[in-house]
Amino acid sequence: MLSPEALVYGTLLVTGFLTLRRSRRAGLTLRRQHGHIDGQPVQLHTLTNARGMEVSVSEFGATLTSIRVPDIQGRLGEVTLGLRSLEDYVAGNPFLGSTVGRYANRLANGQLTIDGRTIALAQNNNGNHLHGGLRGFDKRVWKSEAIRTADASAVRFTTVSPDGEEGYPGTLSVTVTYTLPDHADELTIDFAATTDAPTACNLTNHVFFNLAGQGSILDHRLTLRSDRLVPVTAALIPTGEFMDVTNTPFDFRRAHAIGERIGAPHDQLRRGRGYDHCYDLGTDTTLKPAAFVAEASSGRTLEVLTDAPGLQLYTGNFLTGTVQGRWPKPFAFRQGFCLEPGLFPDSPNQPAFHRLGYPSGILRPGEEYSQKLVFRFGVTRG
């Protein structure tokens, strides 16, 4: 028989990710039904560490549905944008917290070039291919397994994408693992994949953050460890060049409020309707700090670490008040921001990047795609 505490957790999880009770027990993992798709149950896992941090992940889309961390007063609060129910995620989720692939970001003209051969993919974004196509990894039910190590709790998701899905060649086997340590407020996401034929692979998580919980993210102060980015065309496809951020609104090497220069008269800002650009983190494949965000009213901070060569900054420019989230009001314009580690957009079709030592995005039999990201939370005064 379930304990009263477990019953409370279960009820709250199934009915829309309402506030969970804080637990001090290390390594607590709760698994409850998120809902059903085509008559099959979909599971939702909630991890809680000894410090009170809570993370919820769903089998649908291997989706990160919730992160709750303390503010400067020690009060636990939500810092991501999420939806109320599984039905809402199925009906129309703008990638909130989703695992996206096979290829995250855009591929020009819905095409993929491998060994001189042009492959047609699904076109789902103004003639381009975005985040894996019409039915990417965000729209499938993954298998899940709860894991316990000596000092952390984790959930491992697996799926197999068949040859020809969304136009991609090869059968791709994918694993995504979310890990919450017992005594640190950080979430690690590990991506891995193998294939039986040459294909494209670029995986990331599309979580939207708001460290205050609600309201605009324009007052969040952002630091990025990058001195150049990948400029884009009007269709948001890379030009194949790099742009130095010096003396531009894109220079976040020193902390700036996200909204401080977002309306500046710059062609790249006009094309993205704000920030929607991939920053260059270099070809070093070791885990490294990439970004830091601070929000004054809550005192919360977020540091992003990754071993990826790129980091996509997106400031919720296409949130238009049409998506109803977990709060009473729909998500407003620029209510969330994304920091998405990964390969450069359109990398398989951009030989100029390959010549400089950046990954092509092509995965071959016998190779393993591997990428790590860490979301590290804290608090600061002032």
Residue pairs with C-beta under 8 A, 6 or more apart in sequence:
2 10
5 21
5 23
6 30
8 21
9 20
9 21
9 30
9 32
9 46
10 30
10 32
12 18
12 19
12 20
13 20
13 30
13 32
13 34
13 44
13 46
13 56
14 32
14 33
14 34
14 35
14 44
15 85
16 84
16 85
16 326
17 56
17 65
17 66
17 82
17 84
17 326
18 326
20 46
20 48
20 54
20 68
22 52
22 54
22 76
23 48
23 52
24 50
24 52
25 48
25 50
26 49
26 50
26 182
26 183
27 49
27 50
27 148
27 152
27 153
27 182
28 46
28 47
28 48
28 49
28 153
29 45
29 46
29 47
29 48
29 146
29 148
29 153
29 155
30 45
30 46
30 48
31 43
31 44
31 45
31 146
32 43
32 44
32 46
33 41
33 42
33 43
33 44
34 42
34 43
34 44
34 58
34 59
34 60
34 86
35 41
35 42
35 85
35 86
35 87
36 42
36 86
37 60
37 86
37 90
37 141
40 141
42 58
42 59
42 60
42 86
42 141
43 58
43 59
43 144
44 56
44 57
44 58
44 59
44 65
45 56
45 57
45 58
45 144
45 146
45 155
46 54
46 55
46 56
46 66
47 54
47 55
47 56
47 57
47 153
47 154
47 155
47 178
47 180
48 54
48 55
48 153
48 180
49 153
49 180
49 181
49 182
49 183
49 184
49 185
50 182
50 183
51 70
51 183
51 184
51 185
52 70
52 76
53 67
53 68
53 69
53 70
53 180
53 185
53 377
54 66
54 67
54 68
54 76
55 64
55 66
55 67
55 68
55 178
55 180
55 187
56 64
56 65
56 66
56 67
57 63
57 64
57 65
57 144
57 155
57 157
57 178
58 65
58 86
58 89
59 141
59 142
59 143
59 144
59 157
60 86
60 89
60 90
60 140
60 141
60 142
61 89
61 93
61 97
61 98
61 99
61 137
61 138
61 139
61 140
61 142
62 98
62 99
62 137
62 142
62 157
62 159
62 176
63 89
63 93
63 96
63 97
63 98
63 99
63 138
64 80
64 97
64 98
64 178
64 187
64 189
64 205
64 207
65 80
65 82
65 83
65 89
65 97
66 78
66 80
66 82
67 78
67 79
67 80
67 187
67 207
67 375
67 377
68 76
68 77
68 78
68 79
69 76
69 77
69 79
69 185
69 300
69 377
70 76
70 77
70 185
70 379
71 77
71 298
71 299
71 300
71 379
72 298
72 299
72 300
72 379
72 380
72 381
73 299
77 213
77 298
78 213
78 326
79 209
79 210
79 211
79 213
79 300
79 302
79 377
80 96
80 97
80 207
80 208
80 209
80 210
80 336
81 96
81 97
81 208
81 209
81 210
81 325
81 331
81 335
81 336
82 96
82 97
82 325
82 326
83 89
83 93
83 96
83 323
83 324
83 325
83 326
84 324
84 325
84 326
88 324
89 96
90 139
92 323
93 138
94 318
94 319
94 323
95 131
95 138
95 206
96 206
96 207
96 208
96 325
97 205
97 206
97 207
97 208
98 131
98 137
98 138
98 205
98 206
99 137
99 138
99 142
99 157
99 176
99 191
99 203
99 204
99 205
99 206
100 131
100 132
100 136
100 137
100 138
100 203
100 204
100 205
100 206
101 131
101 132
101 136
101 137
101 161
101 174
101 193
101 201
101 202
101 203
101 204
102 132
102 136
102 137
102 161
102 165
102 166
102 168
102 172
102 199
102 200
102 201
102 202
102 203
103 112
103 129
103 131
103 132
103 200
103 201
103 202
103 348
103 361
104 131
104 132
104 202
104 203
104 204
104 206
104 340
104 342
104 343
105 130
105 131
105 202
105 204
105 278
105 312
105 340
105 342
105 343
105 344
105 345
105 346
106 125
106 128
106 129
106 130
106 235
106 236
106 237
106 345
106 346
107 121
107 128
107 129
107 130
107 200
107 345
107 346
107 348
107 349
108 128
108 235
108 237
108 346
108 349
109 123
109 127
109 128
110 120
110 121
110 122
110 123
110 124
110 127
110 128
110 129
110 167
111 118
111 119
111 120
111 121
111 129
111 349
112 118
112 119
112 121
112 129
112 167
112 168
112 200
112 348
112 349
113 119
113 348
113 349
114 169
114 198
114 199
114 200
114 348
114 362
115 198
119 167
119 168
119 169
120 167
121 129
121 133
121 166
121 167
121 168
122 129
122 133
122 134
122 166
122 167
123 129
124 130
124 133
124 134
126 235
127 235
128 235
128 236
128 237
129 166
129 167
131 138
131 206
132 138
132 166
133 166
133 167
134 166
135 165
135 166
136 166
137 159
137 161
137 174
137 203
138 206
140 159
142 157
142 158
142 159
142 176
143 157
143 158
143 159
144 155
144 156
144 157
144 158
145 155
145 156
145 158
146 153
146 154
146 155
147 153
147 154
147 155
147 156
147 177
148 154
151 181
151 182
151 183
152 179
152 180
152 181
152 182
153 179
153 180
153 182
154 177
154 178
154 179
154 180
155 177
155 178
156 175
156 176
156 177
157 175
157 176
157 177
157 178
158 173
158 174
158 175
158 176
159 173
159 174
160 171
160 172
160 173
160 174
161 168
161 171
161 172
161 173
161 174
162 171
163 169
163 170
163 171
163 196
163 197
168 199
168 200
169 197
169 198
169 199
170 195
170 196
170 197
170 198
170 199
170 365
171 195
171 196
171 197
172 193
172 194
172 195
172 199
172 201
172 363
173 193
173 194
173 195
174 191
174 192
174 193
174 203
175 190
175 191
175 192
175 193
176 189
176 190
176 191
176 192
176 203
177 188
177 189
177 190
177 192
178 187
178 188
178 189
179 187
179 188
179 189
179 190
180 186
180 187
181 188
184 376
185 376
185 377
185 378
186 374
186 375
186 376
186 377
187 374
187 375
188 372
188 373
188 374
189 205
189 372
189 373
189 374
189 375
190 370
190 371
190 372
191 203
191 204
191 369
191 370
191 371
191 372
192 368
192 369
192 370
193 201
193 203
193 363
193 368
193 369
194 363
194 365
194 367
194 368
194 369
195 201
195 363
195 364
195 365
195 367
196 365
197 365
198 362
198 363
198 364
198 365
199 362
199 363
200 348
200 361
200 362
200 363
201 361
201 362
201 363
201 369
202 342
202 343
202 347
202 361
203 342
203 369
203 371
204 308
204 312
204 340
204 341
204 342
204 371
204 373
205 340
205 373
206 338
206 340
207 338
207 375
208 316
208 335
208 336
208 337
208 338
209 217
209 293
209 302
209 336
209 337
209 338
209 339
210 217
210 335
210 336
210 337
211 217
211 220
211 293
211 294
211 295
211 298
211 300
211 301
211 302
212 220
212 295
212 297
212 298
212 300
213 298
214 327
214 335
215 335
216 259
216 332
216 334
216 335
217 258
217 259
217 315
217 316
217 334
217 335
217 336
217 337
218 257
218 258
218 259
218 262
218 334
219 257
219 258
219 259
219 295
219 296
220 257
220 258
220 293
220 294
220 295
220 337
221 255
221 256
221 257
221 258
221 293
221 294
221 295
221 296
222 252
222 255
222 256
222 257
222 258
222 291
222 292
222 293
222 313
222 337
223 252
223 253
223 254
223 255
223 291
223 292
223 293
224 252
224 253
224 279
224 290
224 291
224 311
224 313
225 253
225 281
225 288
225 289
225 290
225 291
226 245
226 252
226 253
226 279
226 280
226 281
226 290
226 311
227 244
227 245
227 246
227 253
227 280
228 242
228 243
228 244
228 245
228 279
228 280
229 242
229 243
229 245
229 250
229 277
229 278
229 279
229 280
230 238
230 239
230 241
230 242
230 243
230 277
230 278
230 279
230 280
230 310
230 344
230 345
231 238
231 239
231 241
231 242
231 243
231 268
231 277
232 238
232 239
232 268
232 271
232 272
232 276
232 277
232 345
233 239
233 271
234 271
236 271
236 272
236 276
236 345
237 345
237 346
238 278
238 344
238 345
238 346
238 350
238 353
240 350
240 352
240 353
241 352
242 280
243 250
243 268
245 251
245 252
245 253
248 266
249 261
249 262
249 264
249 266
249 269
250 266
250 268
250 275
250 277
255 292
255 294
258 275
258 315
258 337
259 334
262 269
262 274
262 275
262 315
263 269
268 277
269 275
272 317
273 317
273 318
274 315
274 316
274 317
274 334
275 313
275 314
275 315
275 317
276 312
276 313
276 314
276 315
276 317
277 312
277 313
278 310
278 311
278 312
278 313
278 342
278 344
278 345
279 290
279 310
279 311
279 312
279 313
280 309
280 310
281 288
281 290
281 306
281 308
281 309
281 310
281 311
281 341
282 309
283 309
283 356
283 357
283 358
285 307
286 307
287 305
287 306
287 307
287 372
287 374
288 305
288 306
288 307
289 303
289 304
289 305
290 304
290 305
290 306
290 311
290 339
290 341
291 302
291 303
291 304
291 311
291 313
291 339
292 301
292 302
292 303
292 304
293 301
293 302
293 303
293 337
293 339
294 300
294 301
294 380
295 301
296 382
298 379
299 379
299 380
299 381
300 377
300 378
300 379
301 377
301 378
301 379
301 380
302 375
302 376
302 377
303 374
303 375
303 376
303 377
303 378
304 311
304 339
304 341
304 373
304 374
304 375
304 376
305 373
305 374
305 376
306 341
306 371
306 372
306 373
306 374
307 371
307 372
308 341
308 342
308 343
308 371
308 373
309 343
309 344
309 358
309 359
310 341
310 342
310 343
310 344
311 339
311 340
311 341
311 342
312 338
312 339
312 340
312 341
312 342
312 345
313 337
313 338
313 339
314 337
314 338
314 340
315 334
315 337
315 338
316 331
316 333
316 334
316 335
316 336
316 337
316 338
317 333
317 334
319 331
319 332
319 333
319 334
319 335
319 336
320 333
321 330
321 331
321 332
321 333
322 330
323 330
323 331
324 330
324 331
325 331
341 371
341 373
342 371
343 358
343 359
343 361
344 350
344 353
344 358
344 361
347 353
347 354
347 358
347 359
347 360
347 361
348 360
348 361
348 362
353 360
354 360
363 369
